Amino acid sequence: MNSVYDDRPCELGEGPLWHPGRRQLFWFDILGKRLLTQRDGVPQSWQFDEHVSAAGWVNRGVLLIASETGLWRFSLDTGEKELIATLEAENSITRSNDGRADPWGGFWIGTMGKNAEHGAGSIYRFWRGEVRRLVPDVTISNAICFAPDRSCAYFSDTMTKQVMRWSLNPQTGWPEGDSTVFLDLRDDHLNPDGAVVDTEGQIWIAQWGAHRVAVYSPDGQFLKAVTFDAAHTSCPAFGGDDLTTLFCTTARQGLDAETLRNHPTNGMTFAAPNAGQGQPEHRVIL
């Protein structure tokens, strides 16, 4: 049965990361400018002075965190951060959004306008100290994830209601050729948000406004959906000791006061046990 994992409501919950070494879930409230976690049921958070949205794990005590101005080495023990690379630091319109480590030790990160300005964002890859722009003119960057056989990456501009697939070089992880449409959700009026791929290559996509994470086969066929008691599901992550628990962040953003009063679980972080079999999140190599 799906249940609330953490009852702290996020205005815009995002970026859940199950740290395989710590066996601990981390996630963000982007608009609240904070990183959240639990340890043995005890809530913990770190407050930042700018928007933060996504992370990868570097080692047991260090995360790579994406913010509106850069990629940072962040110590979970001391709370200290060190700038690794700038990310649209000169652009006050944008902030970071969805991101995930790739199988080569790189980190893909998307940006977007703080008010979802049309085409204001991009998708980048950080690898071996270099930040390279991969996709320009993105409105809401999302669904960054990778096939278990390293064959491709997925990504989305939520505003297009499409999820793209992109072949990757097996040695370097850089994209090759042009991306192609993997899912077209326009007829279904569904909004693809964050996504993760399981061990069978199935993609699990949070669908903003639909109360669910939907599962599609590697050839794009709808398989099933996992529902949650929150309208704006934003990003899934597999975790737990055997990586079979599906965690999902949600958001309160854009919901009216009556809805929030009647459904206070909007914005909380959820857990669905025995949902599927996830991959361990890849390590970021700095």
C-alpha positions in Angstrom: 0.0 0.0 0.0 1.3 3.4 -0.9 1.9 5.6 2.1 3.4 8.9 3.2 7.1 8.5 3.7 7.8 12.0 5.0 5.0 14.4 6.0 6.9 17.6 5.5 5.0 19.3 2.6 7.1 20.7 -0.2 6.0 23.6 -2.3 7.9 21.9 -5.1 9.3 18.5 -4.1 11.9 17.2 -6.6 15.1 15.2 -7.2 14.7 12.2 -5.0 18.0 10.3 -4.7 18.5 7.0 -2.9 22.2 6.9 -1.8 23.2 3.3 -2.2 26.1 3.6 0.3 24.1 5.3 3.0 20.8 3.5 2.3 19.2 6.9 2.7 16.8 9.0 0.6 17.6 12.6 -0.2 15.2 15.0 -2.0 14.7 18.7 -2.5 12.0 21.4 -2.0 13.1 23.6 -4.9 11.0 26.7 -4.0 11.8 26.2 -0.3 15.6 26.2 -1.2 16.3 23.1 1.0 17.6 19.6 0.9 15.7 17.0 3.0 16.3 13.6 4.3 15.4 11.1 7.0 17.8 9.0 9.1 16.2 6.3 11.2 12.9 8.1 10.9 14.4 11.4 12.2 13.8 14.3 9.7 16.8 16.4 8.7 17.2 19.3 6.3 19.7 21.8 5.0 18.7 25.4 4.0 20.3 27.1 1.0 20.4 30.7 -0.2 19.3 29.8 -3.7 17.2 27.2 -5.5 18.6 23.6 -5.4 17.0 20.8 -7.3 19.0 17.6 -8.0 21.9 15.6 -6.8 24.2 12.7 -7.4 26.3 10.8 -4.9 30.1 11.2 -5.0 31.0 9.1 -1.9 29.5 8.2 1.4 29.7 11.7 2.8 29.5 13.9 -0.4 26.8 14.8 -2.9 27.1 16.7 -6.1 24.2 19.3 -5.8 22.8 21.3 -8.7 21.7 24.9 -7.9 20.5 27.8 -9.9 24.1 29.0 -10.3 26.3 25.9 -10.3 27.2 22.3 -9.5 28.5 22.0 -5.9 30.4 19.4 -3.9 28.4 19.3 -0.7 29.5 17.6 2.6 26.7 15.9 4.4 28.8 15.8 7.5 29.6 19.5 7.7 27.2 21.2 5.4 30.0 22.9 3.6 29.8 23.4 -0.2 32.5 23.9 -2.9 31.8 25.1 -6.4 32.7 22.5 -9.0 31.3 24.3 -12.1 29.1 27.2 -12.9 25.6 26.7 -14.4 24.0 29.7 -16.0 25.3 31.7 -13.1 25.0 34.9 -15.1 21.4 34.3 -16.0 19.0 35.5 -13.2 15.9 34.2 -15.1 16.8 30.5 -14.8 17.3 27.8 -12.2 18.3 24.1 -12.2 15.5 21.5 -12.4 15.7 17.8 -13.1 19.0 15.9 -13.1 20.6 12.5 -12.7 24.0 10.8 -12.8 24.8 8.8 -15.9 26.5 5.3 -16.1 29.9 6.9 -17.0 30.1 9.0 -13.9 28.8 12.1 -15.5 25.8 14.2 -14.5 23.0 15.5 -16.7 21.2 18.6 -15.5 18.4 20.6 -16.9 17.6 24.3 -16.3 14.4 26.3 -16.8 13.0 29.7 -16.3 11.9 30.4 -12.7 8.5 31.3 -14.1 8.7 28.6 -16.9 9.6 31.2 -19.5 9.3 29.7 -22.9 12.6 28.2 -24.1 14.6 29.7 -21.4 16.3 26.5 -20.2 18.7 23.9 -21.5 20.0 20.4 -20.7 23.7 20.0 -20.0 26.1 17.2 -19.2 28.9 17.5 -16.7 31.8 15.0 -17.3 35.4 15.2 -16.4 35.2 18.8 -15.3 33.4 20.0 -18.4 29.9 21.3 -18.7 28.5 21.0 -22.2 25.1 22.1 -23.4 23.2 19.2 -25.1 19.7 20.6 -25.7 18.9 24.3 -26.0 15.5 26.1 -25.9 13.9 24.0 -23.2 10.9 25.3 -21.3 10.7 22.7 -18.4 13.5 20.2 -18.3 12.5 16.8 -17.0 12.6 12.9 -17.3 16.4 12.6 -17.4 17.3 8.9 -17.0 19.3 6.1 -18.6 18.7 2.6 -19.9 20.4 -0.1 -17.9 22.4 -1.3 -20.9 23.8 2.2 -21.4 22.3 2.4 -24.9 20.3 5.6 -24.5 19.2 8.5 -22.4 15.7 9.9 -22.0 14.6 13.4 -21.4 11.6 15.7 -21.8 10.5 19.2 -22.2 7.3 18.9 -20.2 5.6 21.6 -22.2 5.8 19.4 -25.3 4.1 16.5 -23.6 6.8 14.3 -25.3 9.6 12.1 -23.9 12.7 11.9 -26.1 15.2 9.0 -26.5 18.8 9.6 -27.5 21.5 7.1 -28.4 24.7 7.3 -26.4 28.3 6.5 -27.2 29.1 3.3 -25.3 32.6 4.5 -24.4 32.0 8.1 -23.4 28.3 8.5 -22.8 28.0 11.5 -25.2 24.9 11.6 -27.3 25.1 10.5 -30.9 22.9 11.6 -33.8 19.5 13.2 -33.1 17.1 12.4 -30.4 13.8 10.8 -31.4 10.3 10.8 -29.8 9.9 7.9 -27.4 6.5 8.8 -26.0 4.0 11.3 -27.3 1.5 12.0 -24.5 -0.4 14.9 -26.2 -3.5 12.9 -27.0 -3.6 11.7 -23.4 -3.2 15.3 -22.1 -0.4 14.0 -19.7 2.5 16.0 -18.5 5.8 14.0 -18.2 7.9 15.1 -15.2 10.7 13.3 -13.5 11.5 9.7 -14.5 13.7 6.7 -13.6 14.5 3.4 -15.4 14.3 0.0 -13.7 16.5 -3.1 -14.3 14.2 -4.3 -17.1 14.6 -1.1 -19.0 11.0 0.1 -18.2 10.7 3.8 -17.7 8.7 5.1 -14.7 7.5 8.6 -15.3 5.8 11.0 -12.8 2.9 12.7 -14.6 2.2 16.2 -13.2 -1.4 16.7 -12.3 -2.3 13.0 -12.7 -1.7 11.6 -9.2 0.5 8.9 -10.6 3.8 7.4 -11.8 3.2 5.6 -15.1 5.3 2.7 -16.4 6.1 2.2 -20.0 8.0 -0.7 -21.7 11.3 -0.1 -23.6 9.3 0.2 -26.8 6.9 2.8 -25.4 3.9 0.7 -24.5 1.9 1.7 -21.4 2.1 -1.1 -18.8 0.6 0.2 -15.5 0.5 3.2 -13.1 1.2 3.6 -9.4 -1.2 6.2 -7.9 -0.4 8.5 -5.0 -2.6 10.8 -2.8 -1.2 14.0 -4.3 -2.1 15.6 -7.6 1.4 16.8 -8.7 3.7 13.8 -8.7 7.1 15.2 -9.7 9.8 12.6 -9.6 10.2 8.9 -8.7 13.2 7.0 -7.3 13.8 3.4 -6.4 15.2 2.7 -2.9 15.1 0.6 0.2 17.5 -2.2 1.0 16.6 -4.2 -2.1 15.7 -1.2 -4.4 12.0 -2.3 -4.7 10.4 0.6 -2.9 9.2 3.4 -5.3 9.6 6.8 -3.7 7.9 9.8 -5.2 8.1 13.5 -4.5 5.1 15.7 -5.0 4.3 19.4 -5.0 1.7 21.9 -3.7 2.6 24.5 -6.4 -0.4 25.7 -8.3 -3.0 24.1 -6.0 -5.7 26.3 -4.5 -6.2 26.7 -0.7 -9.4 24.5 -0.6 -7.6 21.6 -2.3 -4.7 21.8 0.1 -7.0 22.0 3.1 -9.0 19.0 1.9 -6.0 17.0 0.7 -3.1 18.0 3.0 -0.9 15.2 1.7 -0.2 17.2 -1.5 3.5 18.1 -1.4 4.5 15.2 0.8 7.0 12.5 -0.2 5.5 9.0 -0.7 6.7 5.4 -0.7 5.2 2.4 -2.6 6.8 -0.9 -1.4 7.4 -3.8 -3.8 6.6 -1.6 -6.8 9.4 -2.8 -9.1 13.1 -3.5 -9.2 15.3 -0.4 -9.5 18.9 0.1 -10.5 21.4 1.5 -8.0 22.0 5.2 -8.8 25.3 5.8 -10.5 28.2 7.5 -8.8 29.3 11.0 -10.0 33.1 11.0 -10.6 34.7 14.4 -9.8 
